[in-house]
Amino acid sequence: MLRFTIPNMHCGGCAKSVTKALLSADPQARIETDLPAHEVRVDSTLDGSVLLAVLSEAGYPASQ
């Protein structure tokens, strides 16, 4: 499972947008968001760098 820190994920709408962006890249991914920690955990077959690019493109730059 990959873990990303997303500093500008502050609300449920942000979490929904992050989830939608990640699912657009990998519809089979399992995603858990943790708003207080500004974190998302992703179980995906895609490489972390691909998911980082997807998040950045969606307006949610992240670090691993």
PDB file of N, CA, C and O in Angstrom:
ATOM      1  N   MET A   1       0.847  -1.182   0.000  1.00  0.00           N
ATOM      2  CA  MET A   1       0.000   0.000   0.000  1.00  0.00           C
ATOM      3  C   MET A   1       0.890   1.242   0.000  1.00  0.00           C
ATOM      4  O   MET A   1       1.838   1.339   0.779  1.00  0.00           O
ATOM      5  N   LEU A   2       0.576   2.178  -0.871  1.00  0.00           N
ATOM      6  CA  LEU A   2       1.330   3.426  -0.978  1.00  0.00           C
ATOM      7  C   LEU A   2       0.677   4.481  -0.097  1.00  0.00           C
ATOM      8  O   LEU A   2      -0.541   4.502   0.074  1.00  0.00           O
ATOM      9  N   ARG A   3       1.505   5.349   0.454  1.00  0.00           N
ATOM     10  CA  ARG A   3       1.009   6.412   1.326  1.00  0.00           C
ATOM     11  C   ARG A   3       1.515   7.749   0.797  1.00  0.00           C
ATOM     12  O   ARG A   3       2.710   7.922   0.557  1.00  0.00           O
ATOM     13  N   PHE A   4       0.588   8.693   0.618  1.00  0.00           N
ATOM     14  CA  PHE A   4       0.940  10.007   0.111  1.00  0.00           C
ATOM     15  C   PHE A   4       0.461  11.072   1.084  1.00  0.00           C
ATOM     16  O   PHE A   4      -0.628  10.966   1.648  1.00  0.00           O
ATOM     17  N   THR A   5       1.278  12.094   1.277  1.00  0.00           N
ATOM     18  CA  THR A   5       0.888  13.253   2.067  1.00  0.00           C
ATOM     19  C   THR A   5       0.449  14.345   1.100  1.00  0.00           C
ATOM     20  O   THR A   5       1.173  14.695   0.168  1.00  0.00           O
ATOM     21  N   ILE A   6      -0.747  14.877   1.337  1.00  0.00           N
ATOM     22  CA  ILE A   6      -1.318  15.899   0.468  1.00  0.00           C
ATOM     23  C   ILE A   6      -1.646  17.115   1.340  1.00  0.00           C
ATOM     24  O   ILE A   6      -2.726  17.181   1.928  1.00  0.00           O
ATOM     25  N   PRO A   7      -0.725  18.072   1.425  1.00  0.00           N
ATOM     26  CA  PRO A   7      -0.908  19.210   2.335  1.00  0.00           C
ATOM     27  C   PRO A   7      -2.178  20.026   2.092  1.00  0.00           C
ATOM     28  O   PRO A   7      -2.746  20.557   3.046  1.00  0.00           O
ATOM     29  N   ASN A   8      -2.638  20.140   0.846  1.00  0.00           N
ATOM     30  CA  ASN A   8      -3.812  20.980   0.589  1.00  0.00           C
ATOM     31  C   ASN A   8      -5.119  20.194   0.520  1.00  0.00           C
ATOM     32  O   ASN A   8      -6.083  20.673  -0.078  1.00  0.00           O
ATOM     33  N   MET A   9      -5.178  19.009   1.112  1.00  0.00           N
ATOM     34  CA  MET A   9      -6.427  18.247   1.225  1.00  0.00           C
ATOM     35  C   MET A   9      -7.014  18.554   2.603  1.00  0.00           C
ATOM     36  O   MET A   9      -6.580  18.007   3.617  1.00  0.00           O
ATOM     37  N   HIS A  10      -8.023  19.452   2.617  1.00  0.00           N
ATOM     38  CA  HIS A  10      -8.541  19.961   3.885  1.00  0.00           C
ATOM     39  C   HIS A  10      -9.973  19.548   4.212  1.00  0.00           C
ATOM     40  O   HIS A  10     -10.383  19.627   5.370  1.00  0.00           O
ATOM     41  N   CYS A  11     -10.732  19.115   3.225  1.00  0.00           N
ATOM     42  CA  CYS A  11     -12.154  18.869   3.480  1.00  0.00           C
ATOM     43  C   CYS A  11     -12.629  17.611   2.747  1.00  0.00           C
ATOM     44  O   CYS A  11     -11.887  16.991   1.985  1.00  0.00           O
ATOM     45  N   GLY A  12     -13.871  17.262   3.001  1.00  0.00           N
ATOM     46  CA  GLY A  12     -14.450  16.095   2.345  1.00  0.00           C
ATOM     47  C   GLY A  12     -14.499  16.228   0.835  1.00  0.00           C
ATOM     48  O   GLY A  12     -14.344  15.241   0.115  1.00  0.00           O
ATOM     49  N   GLY A  13     -14.716  17.448   0.350  1.00  0.00           N
ATOM     50  CA  GLY A  13     -14.719  17.673  -1.094  1.00  0.00           C
ATOM     51  C   GLY A  13     -13.352  17.408  -1.700  1.00  0.00           C
ATOM     52  O   GLY A  13     -13.241  16.831  -2.782  1.00  0.00           O
ATOM     53  N   CYS A  14     -12.310  17.837  -0.993  1.00  0.00           N
ATOM     54  CA  CYS A  14     -10.934  17.572  -1.444  1.00  0.00           C
ATOM     55  C   CYS A  14     -10.693  16.060  -1.495  1.00  0.00           C
ATOM     56  O   CYS A  14     -10.160  15.537  -2.474  1.00  0.00           O
ATOM     57  N   ALA A  15     -11.092  15.374  -0.431  1.00  0.00           N
ATOM     58  CA  ALA A  15     -10.884  13.926  -0.368  1.00  0.00           C
ATOM     59  C   ALA A  15     -11.610  13.232  -1.506  1.00  0.00           C
ATOM     60  O   ALA A  15     -11.096  12.278  -2.092  1.00  0.00           O
ATOM     61  N   LYS A  16     -12.809  13.714  -1.818  1.00  0.00           N
ATOM     62  CA  LYS A  16     -13.586  13.127  -2.919  1.00  0.00           C
ATOM     63  C   LYS A  16     -12.879  13.363  -4.252  1.00  0.00           C
ATOM     64  O   LYS A  16     -12.821  12.467  -5.094  1.00  0.00           O
ATOM     65  N   SER A  17     -12.339  14.571  -4.443  1.00  0.00           N
ATOM     66  CA  SER A  17     -11.624  14.887  -5.684  1.00  0.00           C
ATOM     67  C   SER A  17     -10.361  14.041  -5.828  1.00  0.00           C
ATOM     68  O   SER A  17     -10.044  13.570  -6.921  1.00  0.00           O
ATOM     69  N   VAL A  18      -9.645  13.850  -4.723  1.00  0.00           N
ATOM     70  CA  VAL A  18      -8.438  13.019  -4.726  1.00  0.00           C
ATOM     71  C   VAL A  18      -8.804  11.581  -5.089  1.00  0.00           C
ATOM     72  O   VAL A  18      -8.149  10.954  -5.922  1.00  0.00           O
ATOM     73  N   THR A  19      -9.845  11.075  -4.464  1.00  0.00           N
ATOM     74  CA  THR A  19     -10.294   9.698  -4.732  1.00  0.00           C
ATOM     75  C   THR A  19     -10.693   9.545  -6.195  1.00  0.00           C
ATOM     76  O   THR A  19     -10.317   8.572  -6.849  1.00  0.00           O
ATOM     77  N   LYS A  20     -11.452  10.507  -6.701  1.00  0.00           N
ATOM     78  CA  LYS A  20     -11.908  10.445  -8.101  1.00  0.00           C
ATOM     79  C   LYS A  20     -10.718  10.459  -9.060  1.00  0.00           C
ATOM     80  O   LYS A  20     -10.695   9.707 -10.035  1.00  0.00           O
ATOM     81  N   ALA A  21      -9.737  11.310  -8.787  1.00  0.00           N
ATOM     82  CA  ALA A  21      -8.557  11.394  -9.660  1.00  0.00           C
ATOM     83  C   ALA A  21      -7.799  10.071  -9.671  1.00  0.00           C
ATOM     84  O   ALA A  21      -7.400   9.585 -10.730  1.00  0.00           O
ATOM     85  N   LEU A  22      -7.604   9.496  -8.494  1.00  0.00           N
ATOM     86  CA  LEU A  22      -6.867   8.233  -8.409  1.00  0.00           C
ATOM     87  C   LEU A  22      -7.631   7.097  -9.093  1.00  0.00           C
ATOM     88  O   LEU A  22      -7.028   6.263  -9.769  1.00  0.00           O
ATOM     89  N   LEU A  23      -8.942   7.064  -8.921  1.00  0.00           N
ATOM     90  CA  LEU A  23      -9.746   6.016  -9.556  1.00  0.00           C
ATOM     91  C   LEU A  23      -9.790   6.178 -11.075  1.00  0.00           C
ATOM     92  O   LEU A  23      -9.991   5.202 -11.797  1.00  0.00           O
ATOM     93  N   SER A  24      -9.604   7.402 -11.562  1.00  0.00           N
ATOM     94  CA  SER A  24      -9.577   7.584 -13.017  1.00  0.00           C
ATOM     95  C   SER A  24      -8.334   6.931 -13.620  1.00  0.00           C
ATOM     96  O   SER A  24      -8.345   6.506 -14.775  1.00  0.00           O
ATOM     97  N   ALA A  25      -7.272   6.855 -12.835  1.00  0.00           N
ATOM     98  CA  ALA A  25      -6.040   6.219 -13.306  1.00  0.00           C
ATOM     99  C   ALA A  25      -6.069   4.712 -13.088  1.00  0.00           C
ATOM    100  O   ALA A  25      -5.552   3.950 -13.904  1.00  0.00           O
ATOM    101  N   ASP A  26      -6.681   4.283 -11.973  1.00  0.00           N
ATOM    102  CA  ASP A  26      -6.769   2.859 -11.655  1.00  0.00           C
ATOM    103  C   ASP A  26      -8.130   2.578 -11.015  1.00  0.00           C
ATOM    104  O   ASP A  26      -8.286   2.706  -9.801  1.00  0.00           O
ATOM    105  N   PRO A  27      -9.112   2.196 -11.835  1.00  0.00           N
ATOM    106  CA  PRO A  27     -10.460   1.957 -11.311  1.00  0.00           C
ATOM    107  C   PRO A  27     -10.531   0.848 -10.256  1.00  0.00           C
ATOM    108  O   PRO A  27     -11.503   0.779  -9.504  1.00  0.00           O
ATOM    109  N   GLN A  28      -9.527  -0.011 -10.192  1.00  0.00           N
ATOM    110  CA  GLN A  28      -9.534  -1.107  -9.221  1.00  0.00           C
ATOM    111  C   GLN A  28      -8.833  -0.750  -7.916  1.00  0.00           C
ATOM    112  O   GLN A  28      -8.787  -1.571  -6.999  1.00  0.00           O
ATOM    113  N   ALA A  29      -8.291   0.445  -7.818  1.00  0.00           N
ATOM    114  CA  ALA A  29      -7.532   0.849  -6.626  1.00  0.00           C
ATOM    115  C   ALA A  29      -8.438   0.905  -5.393  1.00  0.00           C
ATOM    116  O   ALA A  29      -9.619   1.241  -5.475  1.00  0.00           O
ATOM    117  N   ARG A  30      -7.843   0.566  -4.258  1.00  0.00           N
ATOM    118  CA  ARG A  30      -8.517   0.751  -2.964  1.00  0.00           C
ATOM    119  C   ARG A  30      -7.893   1.983  -2.325  1.00  0.00           C
ATOM    120  O   ARG A  30      -6.672   2.078  -2.199  1.00  0.00           O
ATOM    121  N   ILE A  31      -8.742   2.929  -1.921  1.00  0.00           N
ATOM    122  CA  ILE A  31      -8.261   4.222  -1.459  1.00  0.00           C
ATOM    123  C   ILE A  31      -8.849   4.548  -0.096  1.00  0.00           C
ATOM    124  O   ILE A  31     -10.049   4.394   0.130  1.00  0.00           O
ATOM    125  N   GLU A  32      -7.990   4.999   0.808  1.00  0.00           N
ATOM    126  CA  GLU A  32      -8.420   5.454   2.133  1.00  0.00           C
ATOM    127  C   GLU A  32      -7.865   6.855   2.331  1.00  0.00           C
ATOM    128  O   GLU A  32      -6.664   7.076   2.179  1.00  0.00           O
ATOM    129  N   THR A  33      -8.733   7.803   2.669  1.00  0.00           N
ATOM    130  CA  THR A  33      -8.261   9.160   2.942  1.00  0.00           C
ATOM    131  C   THR A  33      -8.310   9.420   4.437  1.00  0.00           C
ATOM    132  O   THR A  33      -9.199   8.932   5.134  1.00  0.00           O
ATOM    133  N   ASP A  34      -7.353  10.187   4.919  1.00  0.00           N
ATOM    134  CA  ASP A  34      -7.269  10.572   6.332  1.00  0.00           C
ATOM    135  C   ASP A  34      -7.100  12.090   6.364  1.00  0.00           C
ATOM    136  O   ASP A  34      -5.984  12.605   6.282  1.00  0.00           O
ATOM    137  N   LEU A  35      -8.228  12.800   6.485  1.00  0.00           N
ATOM    138  CA  LEU A  35      -8.186  14.262   6.424  1.00  0.00           C
ATOM    139  C   LEU A  35      -7.323  14.892   7.515  1.00  0.00           C
ATOM    140  O   LEU A  35      -6.498  15.750   7.201  1.00  0.00           O
ATOM    141  N   PRO A  36      -7.479  14.500   8.801  1.00  0.00           N
ATOM    142  CA  PRO A  36      -6.663  15.150   9.833  1.00  0.00           C
ATOM    143  C   PRO A  36      -5.154  15.012   9.580  1.00  0.00           C
ATOM    144  O   PRO A  36      -4.383  15.905   9.932  1.00  0.00           O
ATOM    145  N   ALA A  37      -4.740  13.907   8.978  1.00  0.00           N
ATOM    146  CA  ALA A  37      -3.317  13.680   8.696  1.00  0.00           C
ATOM    147  C   ALA A  37      -2.914  14.194   7.311  1.00  0.00           C
ATOM    148  O   ALA A  37      -1.738  14.148   6.949  1.00  0.00           O
ATOM    149  N   HIS A  38      -3.896  14.686   6.531  1.00  0.00           N
ATOM    150  CA  HIS A  38      -3.641  15.118   5.138  1.00  0.00           C
ATOM    151  C   HIS A  38      -2.963  13.990   4.367  1.00  0.00           C
ATOM    152  O   HIS A  38      -1.956  14.198   3.690  1.00  0.00           O
ATOM    153  N   GLU A  39      -3.528  12.805   4.482  1.00  0.00           N
ATOM    154  CA  GLU A  39      -2.883  11.620   3.927  1.00  0.00           C
ATOM    155  C   GLU A  39      -3.886  10.772   3.143  1.00  0.00           C
ATOM    156  O   GLU A  39      -5.075  10.730   3.459  1.00  0.00           O
ATOM    157  N   VAL A  40      -3.374  10.105   2.121  1.00  0.00           N
ATOM    158  CA  VAL A  40      -4.179   9.131   1.387  1.00  0.00           C
ATOM    159  C   VAL A  40      -3.346   7.863   1.255  1.00  0.00           C
ATOM    160  O   VAL A  40      -2.144   7.915   0.994  1.00  0.00           O
ATOM    161  N   ARG A  41      -4.008   6.721   1.439  1.00  0.00           N
ATOM    162  CA  ARG A  41      -3.361   5.416   1.273  1.00  0.00           C
ATOM    163  C   ARG A  41      -4.016   4.736   0.082  1.00  0.00           C
ATOM    164  O   ARG A  41      -5.241   4.684  -0.030  1.00  0.00           O
ATOM    165  N   VAL A  42      -3.177   4.215  -0.802  1.00  0.00           N
ATOM    166  CA  VAL A  42      -3.671   3.660  -2.062  1.00  0.00           C
ATOM    167  C   VAL A  42      -3.093   2.264  -2.262  1.00  0.00           C
ATOM    168  O   VAL A  42      -1.880   2.064  -2.198  1.00  0.00           O
ATOM    169  N   ASP A  43      -3.976   1.307  -2.503  1.00  0.00           N
ATOM    170  CA  ASP A  43      -3.566  -0.039  -2.878  1.00  0.00           C
ATOM    171  C   ASP A  43      -3.843  -0.147  -4.376  1.00  0.00           C
ATOM    172  O   ASP A  43      -4.994  -0.260  -4.800  1.00  0.00           O
ATOM    173  N   SER A  44      -2.774  -0.110  -5.170  1.00  0.00           N
ATOM    174  CA  SER A  44      -2.918  -0.057  -6.622  1.00  0.00           C
ATOM    175  C   SER A  44      -1.792  -0.850  -7.278  1.00  0.00           C
ATOM    176  O   SER A  44      -0.735  -1.069  -6.686  1.00  0.00           O
ATOM    177  N   THR A  45      -2.042  -1.270  -8.506  1.00  0.00           N
ATOM    178  CA  THR A  45      -0.996  -1.944  -9.279  1.00  0.00           C
ATOM    179  C   THR A  45      -0.111  -0.925  -9.983  1.00  0.00           C
ATOM    180  O   THR A  45       0.937  -1.285 -10.519  1.00  0.00           O
ATOM    181  N   LEU A  46      -0.521   0.346  -9.989  1.00  0.00           N
ATOM    182  CA  LEU A  46       0.267   1.388 -10.644  1.00  0.00           C
ATOM    183  C   LEU A  46       1.447   1.808  -9.771  1.00  0.00           C
ATOM    184  O   LEU A  46       1.410   1.689  -8.547  1.00  0.00           O
ATOM    185  N   ASP A  47       2.480   2.295 -10.425  1.00  0.00           N
ATOM    186  CA  ASP A  47       3.661   2.786  -9.735  1.00  0.00           C
ATOM    187  C   ASP A  47       3.334   4.094  -9.006  1.00  0.00           C
ATOM    188  O   ASP A  47       2.500   4.878  -9.461  1.00  0.00           O
ATOM    189  N   GLY A  48       3.995   4.315  -7.881  1.00  0.00           N
ATOM    190  CA  GLY A  48       3.770   5.520  -7.092  1.00  0.00           C
ATOM    191  C   GLY A  48       3.995   6.802  -7.865  1.00  0.00           C
ATOM    192  O   GLY A  48       3.288   7.787  -7.652  1.00  0.00           O
ATOM    193  N   SER A  49       4.974   6.803  -8.763  1.00  0.00           N
ATOM    194  CA  SER A  49       5.265   8.015  -9.533  1.00  0.00           C
ATOM    195  C   SER A  49       4.106   8.373 -10.465  1.00  0.00           C
ATOM    196  O   SER A  49       3.844   9.549 -10.714  1.00  0.00           O
ATOM    197  N   VAL A  50       3.422   7.359 -10.973  1.00  0.00           N
ATOM    198  CA  VAL A  50       2.246   7.599 -11.823  1.00  0.00           C
ATOM    199  C   VAL A  50       1.136   8.239 -10.989  1.00  0.00           C
ATOM    200  O   VAL A  50       0.490   9.190 -11.428  1.00  0.00           O
ATOM    201  N   LEU A  51       0.924   7.716  -9.795  1.00  0.00           N
ATOM    202  CA  LEU A  51      -0.126   8.249  -8.933  1.00  0.00           C
ATOM    203  C   LEU A  51       0.210   9.666  -8.468  1.00  0.00           C
ATOM    204  O   LEU A  51      -0.681  10.508  -8.358  1.00  0.00           O
ATOM    205  N   LEU A  52       1.478   9.931  -8.197  1.00  0.00           N
ATOM    206  CA  LEU A  52       1.900  11.287  -7.832  1.00  0.00           C
ATOM    207  C   LEU A  52       1.598  12.265  -8.966  1.00  0.00           C
ATOM    208  O   LEU A  52       1.144  13.383  -8.721  1.00  0.00           O
ATOM    209  N   ALA A  53       1.851  11.844 -10.201  1.00  0.00           N
ATOM    210  CA  ALA A  53       1.572  12.693 -11.361  1.00  0.00           C
ATOM    211  C   ALA A  53       0.070  12.944 -11.501  1.00  0.00           C
ATOM    212  O   ALA A  53      -0.345  14.060 -11.813  1.00  0.00           O
ATOM    213  N   VAL A  54      -0.735  11.922 -11.275  1.00  0.00           N
ATOM    214  CA  VAL A  54      -2.189  12.059 -11.355  1.00  0.00           C
ATOM    215  C   VAL A  54      -2.675  13.054 -10.305  1.00  0.00           C
ATOM    216  O   VAL A  54      -3.501  13.916 -10.602  1.00  0.00           O
ATOM    217  N   LEU A  55      -2.169  12.937  -9.086  1.00  0.00           N
ATOM    218  CA  LEU A  55      -2.570  13.848  -8.013  1.00  0.00           C
ATOM    219  C   LEU A  55      -2.160  15.289  -8.335  1.00  0.00           C
ATOM    220  O   LEU A  55      -2.936  16.220  -8.120  1.00  0.00           O
ATOM    221  N   SER A  56      -0.967  15.463  -8.839  1.00  0.00           N
ATOM    222  CA  SER A  56      -0.480  16.793  -9.184  1.00  0.00           C
ATOM    223  C   SER A  56      -1.341  17.419 -10.287  1.00  0.00           C
ATOM    224  O   SER A  56      -1.691  18.598 -10.230  1.00  0.00           O
ATOM    225  N   GLU A  57      -1.668  16.612 -11.276  1.00  0.00           N
ATOM    226  CA  GLU A  57      -2.511  17.071 -12.387  1.00  0.00           C
ATOM    227  C   GLU A  57      -3.895  17.496 -11.905  1.00  0.00           C
ATOM    228  O   GLU A  57      -4.512  18.402 -12.465  1.00  0.00           O
ATOM    229  N   ALA A  58      -4.371  16.825 -10.858  1.00  0.00           N
ATOM    230  CA  ALA A  58      -5.705  17.135 -10.304  1.00  0.00           C
ATOM    231  C   ALA A  58      -5.673  18.345  -9.375  1.00  0.00           C
ATOM    232  O   ALA A  58      -6.712  18.768  -8.869  1.00  0.00           O
ATOM    233  N   GLY A  59      -4.474  18.908  -9.147  1.00  0.00           N
ATOM    234  CA  GLY A  59      -4.365  20.073  -8.283  1.00  0.00           C
ATOM    235  C   GLY A  59      -4.048  19.741  -6.837  1.00  0.00           C
ATOM    236  O   GLY A  59      -4.181  20.590  -5.955  1.00  0.00           O
ATOM    237  N   TYR A  60      -3.631  18.515  -6.595  1.00  0.00           N
ATOM    238  CA  TYR A  60      -3.300  18.073  -5.245  1.00  0.00           C
ATOM    239  C   TYR A  60      -1.880  17.491  -5.220  1.00  0.00           C
ATOM    240  O   TYR A  60      -1.703  16.280  -5.093  1.00  0.00           O
ATOM    241  N   PRO A  61      -0.870  18.365  -5.344  1.00  0.00           N
ATOM    242  CA  PRO A  61       0.511  17.855  -5.311  1.00  0.00           C
ATOM    243  C   PRO A  61       0.760  17.122  -3.995  1.00  0.00           C
ATOM    244  O   PRO A  61       0.351  17.568  -2.923  1.00  0.00           O
ATOM    245  N   ALA A  62       1.437  15.994  -4.111  1.00  0.00           N
ATOM    246  CA  ALA A  62       1.645  15.127  -2.954  1.00  0.00           C
ATOM    247  C   ALA A  62       3.102  14.704  -2.857  1.00  0.00           C
ATOM    248  O   ALA A  62       3.880  14.839  -3.802  1.00  0.00           O
ATOM    249  N   SER A  63       3.441  14.193  -1.696  1.00  0.00           N
ATOM    250  CA  SER A  63       4.771  13.590  -1.511  1.00  0.00           C
ATOM    251  C   SER A  63       4.544  12.198  -0.938  1.00  0.00           C
ATOM    252  O   SER A  63       3.507  11.899  -0.346  1.00  0.00           O
ATOM    253  N   GLN A  64       5.549  11.365  -1.137  1.00  0.00           N
ATOM    254  CA  GLN A  64       5.414   9.985  -0.687  1.00  0.00           C
ATOM    255  C   GLN A  64       6.160   9.755   0.593  1.00  0.00           C
ATOM    256  O   GLN A  64       6.156   8.642   1.119  1.00  0.00           O
TER     257      GLN A  64
END
